[in-house]
């Protein structure tokens, strides 16, 4: 998700939500969210709760980055 501040600067939010019980597991807010940052977030969630069998994402640039794709492929 993204929005714009009063000053005109755009920011993004990245929300990790459990589809089963609708629990919000994490929210990251910044002006830019990279694939590397997502990897760190998912690795932290993996340690705390374990990862689901399926990660459902949109086609945002952070999910299409080479780093994130390579990381996701190692999970299979």
PQR file with spaces between the fields and no chain letter, atoms N, CA, C, O and H, PARSE charges and radii, in Angstrom:
ATOM       1  N    UNK     1       0.850   -1.159    0.000 -0.4000 1.5000
ATOM       2  CA   UNK     1       0.000    0.000    0.000 -0.0000 2.0000
ATOM       3  C    UNK     1       0.902    1.231    0.000  0.5500 1.7000
ATOM       4  O    UNK     1       2.034    1.179    0.481 -0.5500 1.4000
ATOM       5  N    UNK     2       0.404    2.312   -0.530 -0.4000 1.5000
ATOM       6  CA   UNK     2       1.172    3.556   -0.494 -0.0000 2.0000
ATOM       7  C    UNK     2       0.221    4.732   -0.314  0.5500 1.7000
ATOM       8  O    UNK     2      -0.977    4.641   -0.583 -0.5500 1.4000
ATOM       9  H    UNK     2      -0.515    2.354   -0.921  0.4000 1.0000
ATOM      10  N    UNK     3       0.788    5.825    0.145 -0.4000 1.5000
ATOM      11  CA   UNK     3       0.034    7.054    0.340 -0.0000 2.0000
ATOM      12  C    UNK     3       1.026    8.207    0.273  0.5500 1.7000
ATOM      13  O    UNK     3       2.232    7.999    0.141 -0.5500 1.4000
ATOM      14  H    UNK     3       1.761    5.899    0.364  0.4000 1.0000
ATOM      15  N    UNK     4       0.513    9.398    0.364 -0.4000 1.5000
ATOM      16  CA   UNK     4       1.349   10.587    0.285 -0.0000 2.0000
ATOM      17  C    UNK     4       1.151   11.440    1.528  0.5500 1.7000
ATOM      18  O    UNK     4       0.028   11.648    1.987 -0.5500 1.4000
ATOM      19  H    UNK     4      -0.467    9.567    0.472  0.4000 1.0000
ATOM      20  N    UNK     5       2.264   11.930    2.062 -0.4000 1.5000
ATOM      21  CA   UNK     5       2.207   12.828    3.204 -0.0000 2.0000
ATOM      22  C    UNK     5       1.748   14.214    2.758  0.5500 1.7000
ATOM      23  O    UNK     5       1.706   14.502    1.562 -0.5500 1.4000
ATOM      24  H    UNK     5       3.176   11.762    1.689  0.4000 1.0000
ATOM      25  N    UNK     6       1.414   15.047    3.694 -0.4000 1.5000
ATOM      26  CA   UNK     6       0.981   16.409    3.412 -0.0000 2.0000
ATOM      27  C    UNK     6       2.028   17.176    2.610  0.5500 1.7000
ATOM      28  O    UNK     6       1.683   17.997    1.760 -0.5500 1.4000
ATOM      29  H    UNK     6       1.448   14.813    4.665  0.4000 1.0000
ATOM      30  N    UNK     7       3.315   16.909    2.880 -0.4000 1.5000
ATOM      31  CA   UNK     7       4.405   17.594    2.188 -0.0000 2.0000
ATOM      32  C    UNK     7       4.631   17.068    0.774  0.5500 1.7000
ATOM      33  O    UNK     7       5.453   17.615    0.038 -0.5500 1.4000
ATOM      34  H    UNK     7       3.596   16.242    3.570  0.4000 1.0000
ATOM      35  N    UNK     8       3.911   16.013    0.383 -0.4000 1.5000
ATOM      36  CA   UNK     8       4.036   15.468   -0.967 -0.0000 2.0000
ATOM      37  C    UNK     8       4.911   14.238   -1.068  0.5500 1.7000
ATOM      38  O    UNK     8       4.960   13.616   -2.129 -0.5500 1.4000
ATOM      39  H    UNK     8       3.243   15.569    0.980  0.4000 1.0000
ATOM      40  N    UNK     9       5.605   13.860   -0.005 -0.4000 1.5000
ATOM      41  CA   UNK     9       6.486   12.693   -0.025 -0.0000 2.0000
ATOM      42  C    UNK     9       5.646   11.419    0.066  0.5500 1.7000
ATOM      43  O    UNK     9       4.740   11.317    0.892 -0.5500 1.4000
ATOM      44  H    UNK     9       5.566   14.365    0.857  0.4000 1.0000
ATOM      45  N    UNK    10       5.957   10.465   -0.784 -0.4000 1.5000
ATOM      46  CA   UNK    10       5.235    9.198   -0.813 -0.0000 2.0000
ATOM      47  C    UNK    10       5.867    8.211    0.163  0.5500 1.7000
ATOM      48  O    UNK    10       7.088    8.161    0.304 -0.5500 1.4000
ATOM      49  H    UNK    10       6.694   10.548   -1.455  0.4000 1.0000
ATOM      50  N    UNK    11       5.027    7.430    0.833 -0.4000 1.5000
ATOM      51  CA   UNK    11       5.519    6.361    1.690 -0.0000 2.0000
ATOM      52  C    UNK    11       4.748    5.090    1.375  0.5500 1.7000
ATOM      53  O    UNK    11       3.649    5.128    0.822 -0.5500 1.4000
ATOM      54  H    UNK    11       4.034    7.471    0.718  0.4000 1.0000
ATOM      55  N    UNK    12       5.348    3.965    1.739 -0.4000 1.5000
ATOM      56  CA   UNK    12       4.738    2.670    1.476 -0.0000 2.0000
ATOM      57  C    UNK    12       4.595    1.899    2.775  0.5500 1.7000
ATOM      58  O    UNK    12       5.363    2.090    3.718 -0.5500 1.4000
ATOM      59  H    UNK    12       6.241    3.934    2.188  0.4000 1.0000
ATOM      60  N    UNK    13       3.612    1.038    2.807 -0.4000 1.5000
ATOM      61  CA   UNK    13       3.484    0.110    3.928 -0.0000 2.0000
ATOM      62  C    UNK    13       3.487   -1.306    3.367  0.5500 1.7000
ATOM      63  O    UNK    13       2.891   -1.579    2.325 -0.5500 1.4000
ATOM      64  H    UNK    13       2.988    0.883    2.041  0.4000 1.0000
ATOM      65  N    UNK    14       4.156   -2.182    4.066 -0.4000 1.5000
ATOM      66  CA   UNK    14       4.172   -3.596    3.707 -0.0000 2.0000
ATOM      67  C    UNK    14       3.541   -4.343    4.862  0.5500 1.7000
ATOM      68  O    UNK    14       4.041   -4.296    5.987 -0.5500 1.4000
ATOM      69  H    UNK    14       4.640   -1.960    4.912  0.4000 1.0000
ATOM      70  N    UNK    15       2.447   -5.032    4.590 -0.4000 1.5000
ATOM      71  CA   UNK    15       1.670   -5.706    5.617 -0.0000 2.0000
ATOM      72  C    UNK    15       1.750   -7.217    5.414  0.5500 1.7000
ATOM      73  O    UNK    15       1.502   -7.714    4.316 -0.5500 1.4000
ATOM      74  H    UNK    15       2.041   -5.070    3.676  0.4000 1.0000
ATOM      75  N    UNK    16       2.094   -7.938    6.467 -0.4000 1.5000
ATOM      76  CA   UNK    16       2.083   -9.401    6.441 -0.0000 2.0000
ATOM      77  C    UNK    16       0.870   -9.829    7.259  0.5500 1.7000
ATOM      78  O    UNK    16       0.787   -9.578    8.461 -0.5500 1.4000
ATOM      79  H    UNK    16       2.295   -7.534    7.359  0.4000 1.0000
ATOM      80  N    UNK    17      -0.073  -10.484    6.572 -0.4000 1.5000
ATOM      81  CA   UNK    17      -1.333  -10.862    7.211 -0.0000 2.0000
ATOM      82  C    UNK    17      -1.557  -12.359    7.037  0.5500 1.7000
ATOM      83  O    UNK    17      -1.396  -12.900    5.943 -0.5500 1.4000
ATOM      84  H    UNK    17      -0.006  -10.688    5.595  0.4000 1.0000
ATOM      85  N    UNK    18      -1.927  -13.013    8.119 -0.4000 1.5000
ATOM      86  CA   UNK    18      -2.282  -14.428    8.081 -0.0000 2.0000
ATOM      87  C    UNK    18      -3.697  -14.527    7.513  0.5500 1.7000
ATOM      88  O    UNK    18      -4.650  -14.067    8.142 -0.5500 1.4000
ATOM      89  H    UNK    18      -2.058  -12.574    9.007  0.4000 1.0000
ATOM      90  N    UNK    19      -3.840  -15.124    6.328 -0.4000 1.5000
ATOM      91  CA   UNK    19      -5.153  -15.229    5.690 -0.0000 2.0000
ATOM      92  C    UNK    19      -6.144  -16.074    6.496  0.5500 1.7000
ATOM      93  O    UNK    19      -7.352  -15.857    6.412 -0.5500 1.4000
ATOM      94  H    UNK    19      -3.065  -15.497    5.817  0.4000 1.0000
ATOM      95  N    UNK    20      -5.642  -17.025    7.267 -0.4000 1.5000
ATOM      96  CA   UNK    20      -6.536  -17.915    8.003 -0.0000 2.0000
ATOM      97  C    UNK    20      -7.284  -17.191    9.115  0.5500 1.7000
ATOM      98  O    UNK    20      -8.509  -17.277    9.209 -0.5500 1.4000
ATOM      99  H    UNK    20      -4.660  -17.201    7.335  0.4000 1.0000
ATOM     100  N    UNK    21      -6.534  -16.472    9.962 -0.4000 1.5000
ATOM     101  CA   UNK    21      -7.191  -15.830   11.095 -0.0000 2.0000
ATOM     102  C    UNK    21      -7.161  -14.299   11.023  0.5500 1.7000
ATOM     103  O    UNK    21      -7.571  -13.625   11.967 -0.5500 1.4000
ATOM     104  H    UNK    21      -5.539  -16.402    9.885  0.4000 1.0000
ATOM     105  N    UNK    22      -6.677  -13.755    9.907 -0.4000 1.5000
ATOM     106  CA   UNK    22      -6.620  -12.314    9.641 -0.0000 2.0000
ATOM     107  C    UNK    22      -5.732  -11.561   10.633  0.5500 1.7000
ATOM     108  O    UNK    22      -5.889  -10.354   10.816 -0.5500 1.4000
ATOM     109  H    UNK    22      -6.344  -14.303    9.140  0.4000 1.0000
ATOM     110  N    UNK    23      -4.812  -12.263   11.264 -0.4000 1.5000
ATOM     111  CA   UNK    23      -3.884  -11.630   12.190 -0.0000 2.0000
ATOM     112  C    UNK    23      -2.795  -10.897   11.411  0.5500 1.7000
ATOM     113  O    UNK    23      -2.228  -11.435   10.460 -0.5500 1.4000
ATOM     114  H    UNK    23      -4.684  -13.244   11.116  0.4000 1.0000
ATOM     115  N    UNK    24      -2.514   -9.682   11.821 -0.4000 1.5000
ATOM     116  CA   UNK    24      -1.435   -8.917   11.203 -0.0000 2.0000
ATOM     117  C    UNK    24      -0.135   -9.301   11.904  0.5500 1.7000
ATOM     118  O    UNK    24       0.030   -9.058   13.099 -0.5500 1.4000
ATOM     119  H    UNK    24      -2.974   -9.245   12.594  0.4000 1.0000
ATOM     120  N    UNK    25       0.782   -9.901   11.154 -0.4000 1.5000
ATOM     121  CA   UNK    25       2.031  -10.382   11.733 -0.0000 2.0000
ATOM     122  C    UNK    25       3.120   -9.325   11.726  0.5500 1.7000
ATOM     123  O    UNK    25       4.007   -9.345   12.579 -0.5500 1.4000
ATOM     124  H    UNK    25       0.648  -10.098   10.183  0.4000 1.0000
ATOM     125  N    UNK    26       3.064   -8.399   10.773 -0.4000 1.5000
ATOM     126  CA   UNK    26       4.076   -7.358   10.692 -0.0000 2.0000
ATOM     127  C    UNK    26       3.599   -6.244    9.771  0.5500 1.7000
ATOM     128  O    UNK    26       2.871   -6.483    8.807 -0.5500 1.4000
ATOM     129  H    UNK    26       2.343   -8.382   10.080  0.4000 1.0000
ATOM     130  N    UNK    27       4.024   -5.024   10.085 -0.4000 1.5000
ATOM     131  CA   UNK    27       3.803   -3.867    9.216 -0.0000 2.0000
ATOM     132  C    UNK    27       5.121   -3.114    9.126  0.5500 1.7000
ATOM     133  O    UNK    27       5.681   -2.714   10.147 -0.5500 1.4000
ATOM     134  H    UNK    27       4.615   -4.830   10.868  0.4000 1.0000
ATOM     135  N    UNK    28       5.610   -2.923    7.929 -0.4000 1.5000
ATOM     136  CA   UNK    28       6.819   -2.136    7.688 -0.0000 2.0000
ATOM     137  C    UNK    28       6.396   -0.858    6.969  0.5500 1.7000
ATOM     138  O    UNK    28       5.632   -0.911    6.005 -0.5500 1.4000
ATOM     139  H    UNK    28       5.155   -3.249    7.100  0.4000 1.0000
ATOM     140  N    UNK    29       6.884    0.278    7.430 -0.4000 1.5000
ATOM     141  CA   UNK    29       6.544    1.566    6.834 -0.0000 2.0000
ATOM     142  C    UNK    29       7.824    2.306    6.509  0.5500 1.7000
ATOM     143  O    UNK    29       8.691    2.468    7.367 -0.5500 1.4000
ATOM     144  H    UNK    29       7.504    0.321    8.213  0.4000 1.0000
ATOM     145  N    UNK    30       7.945    2.763    5.253 -0.4000 1.5000
ATOM     146  CA   UNK    30       9.138    3.503    4.841 -0.0000 2.0000
ATOM     147  C    UNK    30       8.877    4.134    3.483  0.5500 1.7000
ATOM     148  O    UNK    30       7.856    3.874    2.845 -0.5500 1.4000
ATOM     149  H    UNK    30       7.240    2.632    4.556  0.4000 1.0000
ATOM     150  N    UNK    31       9.806    4.957    3.059 -0.4000 1.5000
ATOM     151  CA   UNK    31       9.676    5.570    1.735 -0.0000 2.0000
ATOM     152  C    UNK    31      10.086    4.602    0.642  0.5500 1.7000
ATOM     153  O    UNK    31       9.706    4.775   -0.516 -0.5500 1.4000
ATOM     154  H    UNK    31      10.635    5.167    3.577  0.4000 1.0000
ATOM     155  N    UNK    32      10.860    3.581    0.997 -0.4000 1.5000
ATOM     156  CA   UNK    32      11.279    2.563    0.033 -0.0000 2.0000
ATOM     157  C    UNK    32      11.451    1.252    0.782  0.5500 1.7000
ATOM     158  O    UNK    32      12.070    1.215    1.845 -0.5500 1.4000
ATOM     159  H    UNK    32      11.169    3.440    1.938  0.4000 1.0000
ATOM     160  N    UNK    33      10.907    0.185    0.232 -0.4000 1.5000
ATOM     161  CA   UNK    33      11.037   -1.133    0.845 -0.0000 2.0000
ATOM     162  C    UNK    33      11.670   -2.049   -0.197  0.5500 1.7000
ATOM     163  O    UNK    33      11.095   -2.295   -1.257 -0.5500 1.4000
ATOM     164  H    UNK    33      10.404    0.216   -0.632  0.4000 1.0000
ATOM     165  N    UNK    34      12.858   -2.549    0.119 -0.4000 1.5000
ATOM     166  CA   UNK    34      13.626   -3.343   -0.841 -0.0000 2.0000
ATOM     167  C    UNK    34      13.398   -4.838   -0.623  0.5500 1.7000
ATOM     168  O    UNK    34      12.861   -5.264    0.399 -0.5500 1.4000
ATOM     169  H    UNK    34      13.325   -2.349    0.981  0.4000 1.0000
ATOM     170  N    UNK    35      13.823   -5.619   -1.616 -0.4000 1.5000
ATOM     171  CA   UNK    35      13.754   -7.067   -1.493 -0.0000 2.0000
ATOM     172  C    UNK    35      14.584   -7.574   -0.338  0.5500 1.7000
ATOM     173  O    UNK    35      14.178   -8.508    0.354 -0.5500 1.4000
ATOM     174  H    UNK    35      14.259   -5.273   -2.446  0.4000 1.0000
ATOM     175  N    UNK    36      15.755   -6.969   -0.113 -0.4000 1.5000
ATOM     176  CA   UNK    36      16.603   -7.361    1.017 -0.0000 2.0000
ATOM     177  C    UNK    36      15.920   -7.149    2.353  0.5500 1.7000
ATOM     178  O    UNK    36      16.058   -7.955    3.273 -0.5500 1.4000
ATOM     179  H    UNK    36      16.086   -6.210   -0.674  0.4000 1.0000
ATOM     180  N    UNK    37      15.193   -6.070    2.447 -0.4000 1.5000
ATOM     181  CA   UNK    37      14.461   -5.794    3.693 -0.0000 2.0000
ATOM     182  C    UNK    37      13.357   -6.823    3.907  0.5500 1.7000
ATOM     183  O    UNK    37      13.112   -7.243    5.038 -0.5500 1.4000
ATOM     184  H    UNK    37      15.081   -5.415    1.699  0.4000 1.0000
ATOM     185  N    UNK    38      12.690   -7.230    2.830 -0.4000 1.5000
ATOM     186  CA   UNK    38      11.657   -8.265    2.952 -0.0000 2.0000
ATOM     187  C    UNK    38      12.252   -9.588    3.390  0.5500 1.7000
ATOM     188  O    UNK    38      11.658  -10.307    4.193 -0.5500 1.4000
ATOM     189  H    UNK    38      12.889   -6.889    1.912  0.4000 1.0000
ATOM     190  N    UNK    39      13.431   -9.912    2.863 -0.4000 1.5000
ATOM     191  CA   UNK    39      14.091  -11.152    3.261 -0.0000 2.0000
ATOM     192  C    UNK    39      14.376  -11.129    4.756  0.5500 1.7000
ATOM     193  O    UNK    39      14.117  -12.113    5.448 -0.5500 1.4000
ATOM     194  H    UNK    39      13.914   -9.328    2.211  0.4000 1.0000
ATOM     195  N    UNK    40      14.909  -10.013    5.266 -0.4000 1.5000
ATOM     196  CA   UNK    40      15.190   -9.906    6.699 -0.0000 2.0000
ATOM     197  C    UNK    40      13.905  -10.051    7.521  0.5500 1.7000
ATOM     198  O    UNK    40      13.899  -10.702    8.565 -0.5500 1.4000
ATOM     199  H    UNK    40      15.120   -9.213    4.703  0.4000 1.0000
ATOM     200  N    UNK    41      12.820   -9.440    7.042 -0.4000 1.5000
ATOM     201  CA   UNK    41      11.542   -9.530    7.740 -0.0000 2.0000
ATOM     202  C    UNK    41      11.039  -10.969    7.777  0.5500 1.7000
ATOM     203  O    UNK    41      10.637  -11.460    8.831 -0.5500 1.4000
ATOM     204  H    UNK    41      12.825   -8.911    6.193  0.4000 1.0000
ATOM     205  N    UNK    42      11.062  -11.647    6.625 -0.4000 1.5000
ATOM     206  CA   UNK    42      10.577  -13.026    6.587 -0.0000 2.0000
ATOM     207  C    UNK    42      11.478  -13.967    7.378  0.5500 1.7000
ATOM     208  O    UNK    42      10.986  -14.926    7.974 -0.5500 1.4000
ATOM     209  H    UNK    42      11.388  -11.247    5.769  0.4000 1.0000
ATOM     210  N    UNK    43      12.782  -13.716    7.396 -0.4000 1.5000
ATOM     211  CA   UNK    43      13.678  -14.543    8.206 -0.0000 2.0000
ATOM     212  C    UNK    43      13.372  -14.371    9.692  0.5500 1.7000
ATOM     213  O    UNK    43      13.426  -15.337   10.454 -0.5500 1.4000
ATOM     214  H    UNK    43      13.181  -12.937    6.912  0.4000 1.0000
ATOM     215  N    UNK    44      13.053  -13.151   10.104 -0.4000 1.5000
ATOM     216  CA   UNK    44      12.680  -12.914   11.502 -0.0000 2.0000
ATOM     217  C    UNK    44      11.372  -13.636   11.828  0.5500 1.7000
ATOM     218  O    UNK    44      11.262  -14.279   12.873 -0.5500 1.4000
ATOM     219  H    UNK    44      13.009  -12.367    9.486  0.4000 1.0000
ATOM     220  N    UNK    45      10.372  -13.533   10.930 -0.4000 1.5000
ATOM     221  CA   UNK    45       9.106  -14.235   11.144 -0.0000 2.0000
ATOM     222  C    UNK    45       9.312  -15.746   11.162  0.5500 1.7000
ATOM     223  O    UNK    45       8.651  -16.460   11.916 -0.5500 1.4000
ATOM     224  H    UNK    45      10.461  -13.011   10.082  0.4000 1.0000
ATOM     225  N    UNK    46      10.226  -16.225   10.334 -0.4000 1.5000
ATOM     226  CA   UNK    46      10.536  -17.654   10.290 -0.0000 2.0000
ATOM     227  C    UNK    46      11.047  -18.130   11.648  0.5500 1.7000
ATOM     228  O    UNK    46      10.666  -19.204   12.114 -0.5500 1.4000
ATOM     229  H    UNK    46      10.763  -15.644    9.722  0.4000 1.0000
ATOM     230  N    UNK    47      11.902  -17.338   12.280 -0.4000 1.5000
ATOM     231  CA   UNK    47      12.436  -17.686   13.595 -0.0000 2.0000
ATOM     232  C    UNK    47      11.359  -17.613   14.680  0.5500 1.7000
ATOM     233  O    UNK    47      11.322  -18.448   15.584 -0.5500 1.4000
ATOM     234  H    UNK    47      12.211  -16.466   11.902  0.4000 1.0000
ATOM     235  N    UNK    48      10.482  -16.608   14.584 -0.4000 1.5000
ATOM     236  CA   UNK    48       9.473  -16.393   15.628 -0.0000 2.0000
ATOM     237  C    UNK    48       8.278  -17.322   15.509  0.5500 1.7000
ATOM     238  O    UNK    48       7.784  -17.821   16.520 -0.5500 1.4000
ATOM     239  H    UNK    48      10.511  -15.930   13.849  0.4000 1.0000
ATOM     240  N    UNK    49       7.799  -17.567   14.281 -0.4000 1.5000
ATOM     241  CA   UNK    49       6.539  -18.274   14.093 -0.0000 2.0000
ATOM     242  C    UNK    49       6.593  -19.399   13.078  0.5500 1.7000
ATOM     243  O    UNK    49       5.704  -20.249   13.040 -0.5500 1.4000
ATOM     244  H    UNK    49       8.201  -17.162   13.459  0.4000 1.0000
ATOM     245  N    UNK    50       7.629  -19.408   12.261 -0.4000 1.5000
ATOM     246  CA   UNK    50       7.669  -20.334   11.129 -0.0000 2.0000
ATOM     247  C    UNK    50       6.976  -19.691    9.936  0.5500 1.7000
ATOM     248  O    UNK    50       6.129  -18.813   10.098 -0.5500 1.4000
ATOM     249  H    UNK    50       8.352  -18.718   12.292  0.4000 1.0000
ATOM     250  N    UNK    51       7.339  -20.127    8.754 -0.4000 1.5000
ATOM     251  CA   UNK    51       6.730  -19.577    7.545 -0.0000 2.0000
ATOM     252  C    UNK    51       5.608  -20.478    7.057  0.5500 1.7000
ATOM     253  O    UNK    51       5.633  -21.685    7.297 -0.5500 1.4000
ATOM     254  H    UNK    51       8.027  -20.840    8.623  0.4000 1.0000
ATOM     255  N    UNK    52       4.628  -19.907    6.378 -0.4000 1.5000
ATOM     256  CA   UNK    52       3.554  -20.727    5.809 -0.0000 2.0000
ATOM     257  C    UNK    52       4.072  -21.509    4.601  0.5500 1.7000
ATOM     258  O    UNK    52       5.172  -21.251    4.113 -0.5500 1.4000
ATOM     259  H    UNK    52       4.607  -18.927    6.183  0.4000 1.0000
ATOM     260  N    UNK    53       3.292  -22.441    4.137 -0.4000 1.5000
ATOM     261  CA   UNK    53       3.665  -23.220    2.955 -0.0000 2.0000
ATOM     262  C    UNK    53       3.562  -22.384    1.681  0.5500 1.7000
ATOM     263  O    UNK    53       4.228  -22.681    0.690 -0.5500 1.4000
ATOM     264  H    UNK    53       2.399  -22.651    4.534  0.4000 1.0000
ATOM     265  N    UNK    54       2.733  -21.341    1.702 -0.4000 1.5000
ATOM     266  CA   UNK    54       2.513  -20.503    0.520 -0.0000 2.0000
ATOM     267  C    UNK    54       2.646  -19.035    0.908  0.5500 1.7000
ATOM     268  O    UNK    54       2.046  -18.586    1.884 -0.5500 1.4000
ATOM     269  H    UNK    54       2.192  -21.100    2.507  0.4000 1.0000
ATOM     270  N    UNK    55       3.439  -18.289    0.135 -0.4000 1.5000
ATOM     271  CA   UNK    55       3.505  -16.835    0.268 -0.0000 2.0000
ATOM     272  C    UNK    55       2.774  -16.250   -0.933  0.5500 1.7000
ATOM     273  O    UNK    55       3.156  -16.499   -2.076 -0.5500 1.4000
ATOM     274  H    UNK    55       3.927  -18.654   -0.658  0.4000 1.0000
ATOM     275  N    UNK    56       1.739  -15.485   -0.683 -0.4000 1.5000
ATOM     276  CA   UNK    56       0.976  -14.865   -1.770 -0.0000 2.0000
ATOM     277  C    UNK    56       1.351  -13.390   -1.823  0.5500 1.7000
ATOM     278  O    UNK    56       1.213  -12.667   -0.836 -0.5500 1.4000
ATOM     279  H    UNK    56       1.428  -15.283    0.245  0.4000 1.0000
ATOM     280  N    UNK    57       1.828  -12.951   -2.985 -0.4000 1.5000
ATOM     281  CA   UNK    57       2.279  -11.568   -3.138 -0.0000 2.0000
ATOM     282  C    UNK    57       1.689  -10.956   -4.397  0.5500 1.7000
ATOM     283  O    UNK    57       1.120  -11.649   -5.241 -0.5500 1.4000
ATOM     284  H    UNK    57       1.941  -13.539   -3.787  0.4000 1.0000
ATOM     285  N    UNK    58       1.839   -9.638   -4.505 -0.4000 1.5000
ATOM     286  CA   UNK    58       1.506   -8.983   -5.764 -0.0000 2.0000
ATOM     287  C    UNK    58       2.788   -8.907   -6.598  0.5500 1.7000
ATOM     288  O    UNK    58       3.792   -9.517   -6.230 -0.5500 1.4000
ATOM     289  H    UNK    58       2.301   -9.075   -3.820  0.4000 1.0000
ATOM     290  N    UNK    59       2.772   -8.185   -7.689 -0.4000 1.5000
ATOM     291  CA   UNK    59       3.937   -8.079   -8.558 -0.0000 2.0000
ATOM     292  C    UNK    59       4.737   -6.814   -8.286  0.5500 1.7000
ATOM     293  O    UNK    59       5.293   -6.221   -9.211 -0.5500 1.4000
ATOM     294  H    UNK    59       1.956   -7.690   -7.988  0.4000 1.0000
ATOM     295  N    UNK    60       4.799   -6.403   -7.042 -0.4000 1.5000
ATOM     296  CA   UNK    60       5.577   -5.222   -6.683 -0.0000 2.0000
ATOM     297  C    UNK    60       7.055   -5.447   -6.956  0.5500 1.7000
ATOM     298  O    UNK    60       7.521   -6.586   -6.950 -0.5500 1.4000
ATOM     299  H    UNK    60       4.347   -6.885   -6.292  0.4000 1.0000
ATOM     300  N    UNK    61       7.795   -4.374   -7.196 -0.4000 1.5000
ATOM     301  CA   UNK    61       9.203   -4.513   -7.559 -0.0000 2.0000
ATOM     302  C    UNK    61      10.046   -5.201   -6.490  0.5500 1.7000
ATOM     303  O    UNK    61      11.029   -5.866   -6.818 -0.5500 1.4000
ATOM     304  H    UNK    61       7.416   -3.448   -7.201  0.4000 1.0000
ATOM     305  N    UNK    62       9.682   -5.055   -5.231 -0.4000 1.5000
ATOM     306  CA   UNK    62      10.449   -5.714   -4.173 -0.0000 2.0000
ATOM     307  C    UNK    62      10.309   -7.226   -4.235  0.5500 1.7000
ATOM     308  O    UNK    62      11.227   -7.941   -3.834 -0.5500 1.4000
ATOM     309  H    UNK    62       8.883   -4.515   -4.965  0.4000 1.0000
ATOM     310  N    UNK    63       9.174   -7.734   -4.731 -0.4000 1.5000
ATOM     311  CA   UNK    63       8.963   -9.179   -4.852 -0.0000 2.0000
ATOM     312  C    UNK    63       9.593   -9.744   -6.114  0.5500 1.7000
ATOM     313  O    UNK    63       9.822  -10.950   -6.202 -0.5500 1.4000
ATOM     314  H    UNK    63       8.429   -7.153   -5.057  0.4000 1.0000
ATOM     315  N    UNK    64       9.873   -8.900   -7.081 -0.4000 1.5000
ATOM     316  CA   UNK    64      10.474   -9.342   -8.336 -0.0000 2.0000
ATOM     317  C    UNK    64      11.990   -9.169   -8.340  0.5500 1.7000
ATOM     318  O    UNK    64      12.654   -9.528   -9.312 -0.5500 1.4000
ATOM     319  H    UNK    64       9.688   -7.921   -7.009  0.4000 1.0000
ATOM     320  N    UNK    65      12.539   -8.619   -7.258 -0.4000 1.5000
ATOM     321  CA   UNK    65      13.990   -8.425   -7.201 -0.0000 2.0000
ATOM     322  C    UNK    65      14.690   -9.788   -7.232  0.5500 1.7000
ATOM     323  O    UNK    65      14.156  -10.784   -6.745 -0.5500 1.4000
ATOM     324  H    UNK    65      11.999   -8.327   -6.468  0.4000 1.0000
ATOM     325  N    UNK    66      15.872   -9.812   -7.801 -0.4000 1.5000
ATOM     326  CA   UNK    66      16.631  -11.060   -7.903 -0.0000 2.0000
ATOM     327  C    UNK    66      16.904  -11.663   -6.531  0.5500 1.7000
ATOM     328  O    UNK    66      16.834  -12.880   -6.359 -0.5500 1.4000
ATOM     329  H    UNK    66      16.306   -9.002   -8.196  0.4000 1.0000
ATOM     330  N    UNK    67      17.215  -10.813   -5.557 -0.4000 1.5000
ATOM     331  CA   UNK    67      17.505  -11.304   -4.205 -0.0000 2.0000
ATOM     332  C    UNK    67      16.300  -12.019   -3.600  0.5500 1.7000
ATOM     333  O    UNK    67      16.435  -13.115   -3.057 -0.5500 1.4000
ATOM     334  H    UNK    67      17.272   -9.825   -5.697  0.4000 1.0000
ATOM     335  N    UNK    68      15.120  -11.400   -3.692 -0.4000 1.5000
ATOM     336  CA   UNK    68      13.927  -11.998   -3.089 -0.0000 2.0000
ATOM     337  C    UNK    68      13.528  -13.272   -3.807  0.5500 1.7000
ATOM     338  O    UNK    68      13.182  -14.265   -3.167 -0.5500 1.4000
ATOM     339  H    UNK    68      15.010  -10.509   -4.133  0.4000 1.0000
ATOM     340  N    UNK    69      13.572  -13.255   -5.128 -0.4000 1.5000
ATOM     341  CA   UNK    69      13.207  -14.458   -5.901 -0.0000 2.0000
ATOM     342  C    UNK    69      14.151  -15.612   -5.562  0.5500 1.7000
ATOM     343  O    UNK    69      13.700  -16.741   -5.367 -0.5500 1.4000
ATOM     344  H    UNK    69      13.852  -12.448   -5.648  0.4000 1.0000
ATOM     345  N    UNK    70      15.451  -15.340   -5.488 -0.4000 1.5000
ATOM     346  CA   UNK    70      16.423  -16.375   -5.152 -0.0000 2.0000
ATOM     347  C    UNK    70      16.168  -16.919   -3.745  0.5500 1.7000
ATOM     348  O    UNK    70      16.240  -18.128   -3.523 -0.5500 1.4000
ATOM     349  H    UNK    70      15.817  -14.423   -5.646  0.4000 1.0000
ATOM     350  N    UNK    71      15.872  -16.030   -2.799 -0.4000 1.5000
ATOM     351  CA   UNK    71      15.581  -16.455   -1.435 -0.0000 2.0000
ATOM     352  C    UNK    71      14.329  -17.330   -1.401  0.5500 1.7000
ATOM     353  O    UNK    71      14.318  -18.378   -0.756 -0.5500 1.4000
ATOM     354  H    UNK    71      15.814  -15.048   -2.980  0.4000 1.0000
ATOM     355  N    UNK    72      13.284  -16.902   -2.090 -0.4000 1.5000
ATOM     356  CA   UNK    72      12.025  -17.655   -2.087 -0.0000 2.0000
ATOM     357  C    UNK    72      12.212  -19.036   -2.718  0.5500 1.7000
ATOM     358  O    UNK    72      11.604  -20.007   -2.268 -0.5500 1.4000
ATOM     359  H    UNK    72      13.292  -16.050   -2.614  0.4000 1.0000
ATOM     360  N    UNK    73      13.036  -19.132   -3.740 -0.4000 1.5000
ATOM     361  CA   UNK    73      13.266  -20.423   -4.386 -0.0000 2.0000
ATOM     362  C    UNK    73      14.016  -21.389   -3.484  0.5500 1.7000
ATOM     363  O    UNK    73      13.881  -22.602   -3.642 -0.5500 1.4000
ATOM     364  H    UNK    73      13.531  -18.343   -4.105  0.4000 1.0000
ATOM     365  N    UNK    74      14.808  -20.880   -2.538 -0.4000 1.5000
ATOM     366  CA   UNK    74      15.521  -21.763   -1.624 -0.0000 2.0000
ATOM     367  C    UNK    74      14.569  -22.386   -0.599  0.5500 1.7000
ATOM     368  O    UNK    74      14.919  -23.373    0.046 -0.5500 1.4000
ATOM     369  H    UNK    74      14.918  -19.894   -2.409  0.4000 1.0000
ATOM     370  N    UNK    75      13.381  -21.823   -0.447 -0.4000 1.5000
ATOM     371  CA   UNK    75      12.416  -22.338    0.521 -0.0000 2.0000
ATOM     372  C    UNK    75      11.696  -23.584    0.030  0.5500 1.7000
ATOM     373  O    UNK    75      11.123  -24.322    0.831 -0.5500 1.4000
ATOM     374  H    UNK    75      13.096  -21.021   -0.971  0.4000 1.0000
ATOM     375  N    UNK    76      11.716  -23.822   -1.247 -0.4000 1.5000
ATOM     376  CA   UNK    76      10.947  -24.942   -1.809 -0.0000 2.0000
ATOM     377  C    UNK    76      11.496  -26.278   -1.416  0.5500 1.7000
ATOM     378  O    UNK    76      10.953  -27.309   -1.813 -0.5500 1.4000
ATOM     379  H    UNK    76      12.182  -23.222   -1.898  0.4000 1.0000
